[in-house]
Amino acid sequence: MTIHLENEASRKLDFVYEEIINKVILECLDYENCPYEVEISIILTDDDEIKSINNQFRGIDSPTDVLSFPSIEYNIPGNFSDFEEDLSLFNPETGELMLGDIVISVDRAISQANEYGHSLIREIGFLIAHSMFHLMGYDHINDQDRLVMEVKQEEVLKNLKILR
């Protein structure tokens, strides 16, 4: 597994965030029975930068907590069985499945951890889990899909004992 992690945030995290991010990613992949080694890019940034990215890619001129940019379109969320034949989905140098990119606002994560009354570790873990399920084809456009994602996110965090 390759995780390209860049921390461009002006506010510093007071825990070993790389470890939490790796654990959550691995647990999400195991939870969905991903049969491949994967490649993911993650940027930790601030509200100003994520606002700019949100405006550029979604036409929304405001900051958000996390943005997910999947590299793959799934016929069925979490179903990796269709990918083996499509070599364009894999990094030719490593053979890893290129899942996509995650951008997290550390400013927003700190604010939401305070607002929800849980740790920053829990909030970062949640945002990574949430985004990982997006990278694996899940969405929350309607209530049924939202509930599916919520259950998956909570089970992953519970498995890792990253609790509220």
Secondary structure, DSSP 8 states (H G I E B T S, - for coil): -EEEEEE--SS--SS-HHHHHHHHHHHHHHHTT--S-EEEEEEEE-HHHHHHHHHHHHS--S--SEEEEES---SSTT--TT-TT-GGGB-TTT--EEEEEEEEEHHHHHHHHHHHTS-HHHHHHHHHHHHHHHHTT---SSHHHHHHHHHHHHHHHHHTT---
